[in-house]
Amino acid sequence: MPVITTIDDLKQMHRRRAPKMFFDYCESGSWTEQTFRENTSDFDKLRLRQRIAVDMSNRTLASTMIGRDVAMPVALAPVGMTGMQCADGEIKAARAALKFGVPYTLSTMSICSIEDVAKATKAPFWFQLYVMRDEEFVDNIINRAKHAGCDALVLTLDLQLLGQRHKDLKNGLSAPPKLTPKTILNIATKWSWGLEMLQTKNRSFGNIVGHAKSATDMSSLSSWTAEQFEPKLDWGMIARLKEKWGGKLILKGILDVEDAKKAVAVGCDAIVVSNHGGRQLDGALSAIRMLPAIVAAVGTQTEVLMDSGIRSGQDILKARALGAHGVMIGRAYIYGLGAMGEAGVTKSLEILAREMDLTMALCGKRDIADVDRDVLLVPKDFEGDWA
Ligand SMILES: Cc1cc2nc3c(=O)[nH]c(=O)nc-3n(C[C@H](O)[C@H](O)[C@H](O)COP(=O)(O)O)c2cc1C
């Protein structure tokens, strides 16, 4: 067993264990992947301020997210096809999050259904909704999430249309994988993934198949998405969905100050500053660069969370220092899941927590609640002078 000390160690194990089409699905951005790359490289431009001779004992990362107590201000982001990275992946990730004391978000495009996850975890989780053209399906899935006891709806607003990811098209991404000579050859080298997959019944889109009339052939995710996702989604529709849901609402995929103000006007418990991990508008600015302006505009009116690019506890600390109340992580936990299942997600969370805790201490802080702009050195042009 290798000694695992970083999120990157888990990524290398994930790459070796999962079929290529699923690892590539995780490790892609859209088009040139500029935004995907800058989501992480922009974190590196921020530096931390070392402080000394301060009492560093009795530290805490405990916080809250939309009123819920959390062990650290980190939620697991919704990730489609998680159950293809590892058999029953959504259940495993939800269990690891629950044990660690952080929220888990189940994607509309998950493999295990809302009901599967609710039955296996017996604890509330967040449910992420993609708005489809089929209104009856949307009404039903909102009711299913309520019935399962989901305690927040995460409404994703940055994917009315799918940003093109070249690798997915070239690999013929599908769930379950289509058995072509190329995929058979690849899967033959991934025997531990395959053995586990043979033991589960969850191998296609559990929230959709059997629930949406249109879900007869979902084998091409990209063409199915193009046909089914609601391209007319607007603020009026968001207001109606908010009413229909009636519970805590998180609006995800906001990258612009004007949109953040509209989100606050429509009413929400939190927004997630995000560019979908660089998977949608290639050429958009990184989420960490956009964060300070959005916090300045709406930070006193709603909880501002951020995601896209977090690969370490230092990154979480930097986001917090720039005003994010908390963060969501996507790939950072999927690597763990793809590497080692539930234990891998726990490992990811432990790595992030430890890095955050020690770094906070070396910056002279003992409580995550006290981490602010003071711990950072920010280059003058960080936010950019864009015309
Ligand atoms: C493989 C993959 C699938 C994703 N699927 C969804 C999804 O179904 N719904 C959603 O709202 N966001 C989805 N996202 C975006 C994540 O929720 C999150 O915004 C992103 O992963 C954050 O960037 P990071 O991976 O750099 O942390 C997905 C991201 C990845 C990597």
The ligand as a Tripos MOL2 file, in Angstrom:
@<TRIPOS>MOLECULE
LIG
   31    33     1     0     0
SMALL
NO_CHARGES

@<TRIPOS>ATOM
      1 C1        -16.7970   14.6430  -13.2430 C.3       1 LIG1
      2 C2        -17.5980   15.8290  -12.8340 C.ar      1 LIG1
      3 C3        -18.9880   15.7750  -12.9300 C.ar      1 LIG1
      4 C4        -19.7440   16.8660  -12.4880 C.ar      1 LIG1
      5 N1        -21.1190   16.7680  -12.5010 N.ar      1 LIG1
      6 C5        -21.8480   17.7730  -11.9710 C.ar      1 LIG1
      7 C6        -23.2610   17.6330  -11.8380 C.ar      1 LIG1
      8 O1        -23.8340   16.6070  -12.1530 O.2       1 LIG1
      9 N2        -23.9450   18.6940  -11.3180 N.ar      1 LIG1
     10 C7        -23.3290   19.8680  -10.9580 C.ar      1 LIG1
     11 O2        -23.9900   20.7990  -10.5070 O.2       1 LIG1
     12 N3        -21.9970   19.9920  -11.0640 N.ar      1 LIG1
     13 C8        -21.2520   18.9840  -11.5380 C.ar      1 LIG1
     14 N4        -19.8930   19.1070  -11.6010 N.ar      1 LIG1
     15 C9        -19.2570   20.3220  -11.1040 C.3       1 LIG1
     16 C10       -18.9560   20.1920   -9.6040 C.3       1 LIG1
     17 O3        -20.1360   20.2190   -8.8500 O.3       1 LIG1
     18 C11       -18.0560   21.3260   -9.1180 C.3       1 LIG1
     19 O4        -18.6120   22.5530   -9.4830 O.3       1 LIG1
     20 C12       -16.6350   21.2140   -9.6790 C.3       1 LIG1
     21 O5        -16.1970   19.8820   -9.6620 O.3       1 LIG1
     22 C13       -15.7020   22.0640   -8.8650 C.3       1 LIG1
     23 O6        -14.4200   22.0260   -9.3920 O.3       1 LIG1
     24 P1        -13.2560   21.0700   -8.8460 P.3       1 LIG1
     25 O7        -13.5490   19.7090   -9.4060 O.co2     1 LIG1
     26 O8        -12.0400   21.6760   -9.4090 O.co2     1 LIG1
     27 O9        -13.3400   21.0690   -7.3350 O.co2     1 LIG1
     28 C14       -19.1130   18.0340  -12.0180 C.ar      1 LIG1
     29 C15       -17.7250   18.0730  -11.9440 C.ar      1 LIG1
     30 C16       -16.9620   16.9790  -12.3370 C.ar      1 LIG1
     31 C17       -15.4810   17.0480  -12.2150 C.3       1 LIG1
@<TRIPOS>BOND
     1     1     2 1
     2     2     3 ar
     3     2    30 ar
     4     3     4 ar
     5     4     5 ar
     6     4    28 ar
     7     5     6 ar
     8     6     7 ar
     9     6    13 1
    10     7     8 2
    11     7     9 ar
    12     9    10 ar
    13    10    11 2
    14    10    12 ar
    15    12    13 ar
    16    13    14 ar
    17    14    15 1
    18    14    28 ar
    19    15    16 1
    20    16    17 1
    21    16    18 1
    22    18    19 1
    23    18    20 1
    24    20    21 1
    25    20    22 1
    26    22    23 1
    27    23    24 1
    28    24    25 2
    29    24    26 1
    30    24    27 1
    31    28    29 ar
    32    29    30 ar
    33    30    31 1
@<TRIPOS>SUBSTRUCTURE
     1 LIG1         1 GROUP 0 **** ****
